C-alpha cells in the first residue's frame, strides 16, 4: 500500500512555502476561502497530470487556471495577481510504500515567464523524502533547470508532457487504468451523487446503451459456444480414455520387455555358469593330460632303456661261444 505522507507547496495560490503532514486519516476543514480545495487541486494536479478540473471540490463549475494558482489570482482589476514577473512553483507529494518500507516523491515544477505562459515538467524520485533544499536556493524557488540539475542523481523519471506524466504515474503506482485519471476529479466533485445508478456508472462501470440486436446475437453466440464447449469436453473425455488405454498398452509392452530382459539375463547367467563349469573341467582335464603325457614320456624313456639293455644282452649273447654252439646244435 502506498500512503500519502506529506505535501510540499511553493508558490501555489496563497501558499508561498508550506509542508503539510498527513496521517493515516486526515481531515481538512476550514471556512470558505481557507484553501481546502486549493490543497486538493494541488494533489490532483500531480496525480492526474491535468489542469482541467481545478476547484471542482468547491464548485461544480469551477474555472480556476494554472496561472491563477502559481501567480495567486486576487480578482481585483487593478491588481489581478499577487505574484508578477518570472515565477517558479513546486508541488510535490511524498509517499510511503509499506511493502518496500521506502519513500518516494512525485511532483511537478512550473516555470512561468508571463501570464498564461507556463512550462510544466513532472518527475519521480525513488528512495527519497521531501527536503527544502530540493526546491529552493536560499529563499528563492529553483527553476526547472536548477531543480533537475540539483536532484539529477535522485530523479528516476522526468516527464515533459501530460501523456508522459500519466505513463509515469501508472508505472509507479501499478495496476491502475486510464479510468483512474477520470475518477479522481469525480471524487472531488462538489455535486453529491444521490442515485446509486449514477454512482455505479460514474465510479464502477462505463455507461453504455443496451443494443437488443447485439444482445440477441451475443446470446446466440454464447449458446453456440456452449455447444462447442460441450463437444470439446466430450472429445477431451474420449481423448482421456484413449490416453488411459495407450498408457495401459505402453505399460504392458514395458512389462513384456522387462520380462524378456530378465529371461535373457537369466539365460545369460546360466550360460556363464555352464561356461565356468566347463572351463573348470577343461582345466582339470588339461592337468590330467599333462600328467599322462609326463607318464608316457617316462615310460618311453624306460622302454628305450630296456631296448638298449636288450640290444646289449643280444650282442653279448652272440659274442659268447657257448651260445654259438648251442645254436649249432639246435640247428642240427
Secondary structure as GFF3:
##gff-version 3
##sequence-region A 1 332
A	DSSP	beta_strand	2	12	.	.	.	ID=ss1
A	DSSP	beta_strand	15	21	.	.	.	ID=ss2
A	DSSP	alpha_helix	36	47	.	.	.	ID=ss3
A	DSSP	alpha_helix	66	71	.	.	.	ID=ss4
A	DSSP	beta_strand	87	97	.	.	.	ID=ss5
A	DSSP	beta_strand	102	114	.	.	.	ID=ss6
A	DSSP	beta_strand	117	126	.	.	.	ID=ss7
A	DSSP	alpha_helix	132	135	.	.	.	ID=ss8
A	DSSP	beta_strand	136	137	.	.	.	ID=ss9
A	DSSP	beta_strand	140	141	.	.	.	ID=ss10
A	DSSP	alpha_helix	144	150	.	.	.	ID=ss11
A	DSSP	beta_strand	155	159	.	.	.	ID=ss12
A	DSSP	alpha_helix	162	173	.	.	.	ID=ss13
A	DSSP	alpha_helix	180	187	.	.	.	ID=ss14
A	DSSP	alpha_helix	196	199	.	.	.	ID=ss15
A	DSSP	pi_helix	200	204	.	.	.	ID=ss16
A	DSSP	alpha_helix	212	319	.	.	.	ID=ss17
A	DSSP	alpha_helix	321	331	.	.	.	ID=ss18
###
